[in-house]
Amino acid sequence: MPIRFYRRITIIPNLLYLNISKSGISFSFGVRGAHVTVGKQKRVTVGLPGSGLSYTKIFKKRG
Protein backbone atom coordinates (compact mmCIF):
# COMPACT_ATOMS: atom_id res chain seq x y z
CA MET A 1 0.00 0.00 0.00
CA PRO A 2 1.55 3.37 -1.03
CA ILE A 3 2.10 6.00 1.64
CA ARG A 4 0.55 9.40 1.00
CA PHE A 5 1.45 12.70 2.63
CA TYR A 6 -0.46 15.98 2.39
CA ARG A 7 -0.63 18.96 4.72
CA ARG A 8 -2.52 22.25 4.32
CA ILE A 9 -1.45 25.22 6.43
CA THR A 10 -3.69 28.29 6.68
CA ILE A 11 -1.79 31.54 6.19
CA ILE A 12 -4.79 33.89 5.86
CA PRO A 13 -8.10 32.24 6.85
CA ASN A 14 -10.47 31.63 3.90
CA LEU A 15 -8.00 33.23 1.46
CA LEU A 16 -4.43 31.86 1.36
CA TYR A 17 -3.09 28.35 2.09
CA LEU A 18 0.28 26.64 1.88
CA ASN A 19 0.00 23.03 0.62
CA ILE A 20 2.80 20.55 1.32
CA SER A 21 2.92 17.03 -0.12
CA LYS A 22 5.41 14.41 -1.23
CA SER A 23 5.40 15.88 -4.72
CA GLY A 24 6.18 19.46 -3.64
CA ILE A 25 4.90 22.75 -2.26
CA SER A 26 2.11 24.92 -3.65
CA PHE A 27 0.00 27.92 -2.68
CA SER A 28 -3.77 28.15 -3.01
CA PHE A 29 -5.64 31.43 -2.88
CA GLY A 30 -9.21 32.47 -3.49
CA VAL A 31 -12.61 32.27 -1.90
CA ARG A 32 -15.09 29.45 -1.45
CA GLY A 33 -16.24 28.38 -4.89
CA ALA A 34 -13.27 29.76 -6.85
CA HIS A 35 -9.55 29.41 -6.21
CA VAL A 36 -6.16 29.28 -7.92
CA THR A 37 -3.37 26.86 -7.04
CA VAL A 38 0.20 27.70 -8.03
CA GLY A 39 3.01 25.18 -7.74
CA LYS A 40 4.67 23.02 -10.38
CA GLN A 41 1.60 23.78 -12.48
CA LYS A 42 -1.16 26.37 -12.30
CA ARG A 43 -4.71 25.23 -11.65
CA VAL A 44 -7.95 27.24 -11.56
CA THR A 45 -11.01 25.67 -9.95
CA VAL A 46 -14.53 27.09 -10.03
CA GLY A 47 -17.40 25.31 -8.33
CA LEU A 48 -20.88 25.61 -6.96
CA PRO A 49 -20.45 25.38 -3.16
CA GLY A 50 -22.43 22.62 -1.49
CA SER A 51 -23.36 20.91 -4.76
CA GLY A 52 -20.25 18.81 -5.39
CA LEU A 53 -20.00 20.29 -8.91
CA SER A 54 -16.76 21.94 -9.99
CA TYR A 55 -14.62 22.62 -13.05
CA THR A 56 -10.81 22.58 -12.99
CA LYS A 57 -8.54 23.96 -15.71
CA ILE A 58 -4.85 22.99 -15.55
CA PHE A 59 -2.31 25.25 -17.23
CA LYS A 60 0.83 23.26 -18.09
CA LYS A 61 4.18 24.97 -18.34
CA ARG A 62 5.49 25.49 -21.85
CA GLY A 63 8.91 24.31 -22.73
Stockholm file with secondary structure:
# STOCKHOLM 1.0

chainA/1-63         MPIRFYRRITIIPNLLYLNISKSGISFSFGVRGAHVTVGKQKRVTVGLPGSGLSYTKIFKKRG
#=GR chainA/1-63 SS CCCCCEEEEEEETTTEEEEEETTEEEEEEEETTEEEEESSSEEEEEEETTTTEEEEEEECCCC
#=GC SS_cons        CCCCCEEEEEEETTTEEEEEETTEEEEEEEETTEEEEESSSEEEEEEETTTTEEEEEEECCCC
//
